[in-house]
Amino acid sequence: MKTLLVELEKFLRWLSETTPEERRAQDSKIQEMAQILVAQIEPINDRLELEEDDETD
């Protein structure tokens, strides 16, 4: 999970430092990276939600 957070931070820092023109030029790269990050985060989020549900039952 630590690696995922590091990668997410690096991506968000890079994204925040790009200009609108650079973002348009890198649109496919941004979209691909976002999809990869979502695919990695989604199962973690699902597991955490299940743990929360178990705690409230």
N, C-alpha and C positions, 0 to 999 in steps of 0.2 A: 504494500500500500504506500510505503514511503516513496518508492520509485515513481509510482503513479502521481503522487502529489508534486514531486519534483518536476516531472514532465509537464504537468498541468500548469505549474507556476511559470516554467520556461516559456510555454506556449502563450500564456496570457501576457507575460512581459513583452515577448516579441510582438504580439498583436497590438498591444497598447503603444508600442514605439513606432509602429508603421504609420505612414501617412495614408490618407484616403486613396491616393493614386497607387501606392504600393499594395494596399489591400485589394484593390480591383485587379491589379496585375497578378496577385498571388491567390486569387479567389479559389481556384481548384485545390491548391495546397491547404488553404485554411479550412475548406470544407472537408477534405480528407482527414486532416488532423482532428477536427472536431468530431467526426464520425468514429475515429479510432478511440478517442478519449471517452466518448459516450459508451461505446461498446465495453470499455474497461470499467467504467464507473457504475453502469447499470446493475450488474450482478452484486456489487458491493452494496449499493443502495437498497436493492431488493432484500438482501440478507439482513441489513440493519433494520428495515421495516418489519421483517418477520420477528426479529429479536424484540423490537418494541412491542409488537402485538402480543408476544408470549409474556412479556413483563406486565402488561395491563390486564391479562386474563386471570 
